[in-house]
Amino acid sequence: MFAVEVDNLRKEFFRRDAARTGLRKRRRRVAALEGVTFTMERGECVAILGQNGSGKSTLVRLLSTLLLPDGGSATIFGHDVVKESRAVQRLVNRVSVEASFFKKMSSEENLAYAARFYGIPPSKTRTAIPEILERVGFPVSRRHEGMEHLSRGMQQKVALARALLTSPVLLLLDEPTPPDRARSRRGAEGTVRGRDARGGVLRRDRPHVRGREGRGRGTRCVRVREAAATLRHEFIGLYGMVERNWYLIKRYAWWEIAFFFWTAANTLTIVFIAKGVVAEGGTINLDRLTTILLIGAVIWSYLGIVFELLIETVAWERWEGTIEYTFMAPLTRAVHLLGTGIFAIGYGIVRASIVFAAIAAFFGLHMPNANFATALVLIAVASISFVGIGMMTAVLPLISPEKGTQFGYVAQGLMLVVSGVYYPVSVLPEFMQWIAKISPATYALRGERSAILDGAGIGAVWGDIWPMLIIGVISVPLGIWVFRRGELHAKKHGKLKRSG
């Protein structure tokens, strides 16, 4: 069995011509690869030479599952790169000419979360990360510094360490060092050859490499162990997504503080409407109207955090350039999206609770009947459907790098418009009231107001809980499916790449 077997591989891209047909530019197919065939033995080192634009990087991206071929086939240790992409992703890692990281995060933080995607727990990376950094010639004492403070050569060493940390069976090097840095190139080659000699790059004992299968009771035991290992891998990957988002929040702490005060100021402007009504001579229950507006503003800000983090799942990674490394990792889209969603829920609830408490104290609101336990249950149930819908909007930056993020925020705004965020749904036109019935925010707002203003218990707001449960049960699997379709579209058209 060959380590790599490529047969008549073909890849085409659409290119826009300068000439226009009406209002649109003409598109034509351009072959990036045509009829590529070769094999690579286990333990062999192969160099692919060619001029700029000859398709070398396209070939590497195809072998690392970032592109879908338009013809031919490619297998890695017997696994088809299209039909068995997860198995291939477990065996392969890649170093490209552009070292792409979250620049605010340190080298240790970047390596730590990336290792989780390959099922490596914190207990192992605490010692493995300093060791691998030292091996590639990176000064270990600087591993806590932000990547933005490191030279390009230092960043490239971290990129090599990231690939070697996962002990790939096949290591793909796409111009890992610039041509004018001969010393760095020799150092990188020495590190890779040293790892190869110990079986770290083209390792011969990797359990995922396809071989003869056993039979009978022993096979069933193996399958149980494999299922347990897969489940453990998924949980570690889920932790990696939460860990990565925590690192980003921590590194952008001042941005988060500024955004918090902006949210509080925005909430104040809304809640002051109640006092404005009284000042204009209106006769209202001031505490009640103020609380109604406060609940609407807080739910709006909470939903904004959940949607923002899910939409930025792709947009931020595309800007930083880490999108390729995330999508070539053996991480299921369910884990990818749910990990982000779980962090968004936790972070959003903390933020929203602080804003609610601060504004309520500012206005001296009295809520003697408030049932905060029911309110917490309502927001937890609503969060499931918020995450599901957020997953669907997260696909927009994936299929449209230029306009997708903006369309995602448009979707968020439309959902809030029809949900009665500051007004009863009954004041909306009839067609918008019908749309409001499928918006989970409609039921979340109504239930929260009943729980906080009237002290309603779980039974009293069950009419708002069960629709959110149904929407959540449908929207989460649908969101994962939609995102997966978008991922295949992006791989087909070569959109899994940096745009920042």
Secondary structure, DSSP 8 states (H G I E B T S, - for coil): --SEEEEEEEEEEEEEEEEEETTEEEEEEEEEEEEEEEEE-TT--------TTSSHHHHHHHHTTSS--SEEEEEETTEETTTTHHHHHHHEEEEESS----TTSBHHHHHHHHHHTTT--HHHHHHHHHHHHHHTT--GGGTTSBGGGS-HHHHHHHHHHHHHHT--SEEEEES-S-TT-HHHHHHHHHHHHHHHHTTSSS-S--TTS------HHHHHHHHHHHHHHHHHHHHHHHHHHHHHHHHHHHHTHHHHHHHHHHHHHHHHHHHHHHHHHHHTT----HHHHHHHHHHHHHHHHHHHHHHHHHHHHHHHHHHHTTHHHHHTSS--HHHHHHHHHHHHHHHHHHHHHHHHHHHHHHHT---TT--HHHHHHHHHHHHHHHHHHHHHHHHHHHH-TTTHHHHHHHHHHHHHHTTTSSS-GGGS-HHHHHHHTT-HHHHHHHHHHHHHHH---TTTTHHHHHHHHHHHHHHHHHHHHHHHHHHHHHHHHT--S---
